[in-house]
Amino acid sequence: MRPRDLLLRASVLTLLAAAAITLLGDPTVAGELPPPSGPETAPFEVESHGDAPGAIAEAGTVRPSEAAIADPVFRKSEGRDTTGWTSGVIIGDIPLTPSVIEHIQTISVVVDELKNVRVGGTPPFRKVVPVTLGAGTPTFEVRDIPFSDYGYVVRVHSPGLNGGQATVEISQGHPFVDDVKLPITPGSPFSILLRDQDRAPLRAVEVRMVPHMEPHGRPTFLGNADNFGSVVFENVLAGEYHVHLGSQAQPLMEPTLVNVQPGTYMQKGSVVLPQGTTIAVPRGAPMTAQVTQLGGWAIAGALVQIRATDRGRRVEMEGETDSLGKVTFPNLLPGQWEIEVCKADYERRLGQFEVKPDASVADQKFELVRIR
């Protein structure tokens, strides 16, 4: 190759190298490249709820990538735009334990405003919504709930089963709740043991469990203590109960308050464990009242009422005389008592007696004068 050709080639290579160094060293060259051609990213629709929850507004301008950058954490209760809402919405589901599925007949959700009502005031808001049964976990949605400063209690009701409850806020600043869980659970066996002051069993005593306060709709249970002083009630729903011993007319003592827990909290595997309590019955004294007319003839069907006069709580019993003119009260606790005897066409009689600390009391005898 001739020297002149070599010189020309060297000059060309030098110019190409200089151009490459210039392009690679300038950081603005890449930014000045035109963007790739193609359609713009389509905007997505943003939910809006105006006055009626569920309405959809026009398409917004926020792109999905921008929304993810602004709030990368997913919050269920913030998934709706509640601007302009004039009422609230509660959404949730109802978990079921396997043992209750075959016993479910109907399910309803009740929403009650936690508001005390004054005389002449506006009653609290209540709404009952039936739940549609189908495959999977039941869900519910309660709409058109007025804003309240008091809050709401949400309960699930299924006859013969325990229903869960939750307290929620529905207000202008918090109109939407969608994470409420209201489980339905089975009842539980509940046993009552009756013992006297010497721990001996009390036999053949009538026992009643009467629901106290909420939840409403629970049944009353009735039974009699066996030879071991025990009575067992099946499928007792959760809540407080007053336990009454003895007949309604002649109770052995003041009612005892017991609390029954939901069956799911007292469960071992698939078996619901029993619950129970022991009640010590104070030893009292039996008292017999005998009612006759002048001459000693027995008066049957006379009403005998006795009342304790030294108790903070009213205690009273009553009974009717038999064909011998007698009625017996089996277990009167120590203290002061008042007795009243009345019978149609006879004068009414009053008296007082005392049951002593050693559980002894004299029988009460009355002669009634016929007035017609």
Protein Blocks (a to p, Z undefined) as FASTA:
>chain_A
ZZklmmmmmmmmmmmmmmmmmmmmmmklmmmpccdedddddddddddekjbghiacdddf
bdfklmmmmmmcccfklmpccehiabdcddddddddfklmmmpmbdcddddddddddehi
acdddddddddddedjdddddehiacdfkbpadddddehiacddddddddfklmbcckbc
cddddddddddddddfkopacehiacddddehjaehiacddddddfkopacdehiaeddd
dddedjfklcfbdcdddddddfklmcghjbccddddddddddddddddddddehhiaceh
iacddddfkbfbdcdddddddfkopacdfbdcedddddddddehiacddddddddfkopa
cddddddddfZZ
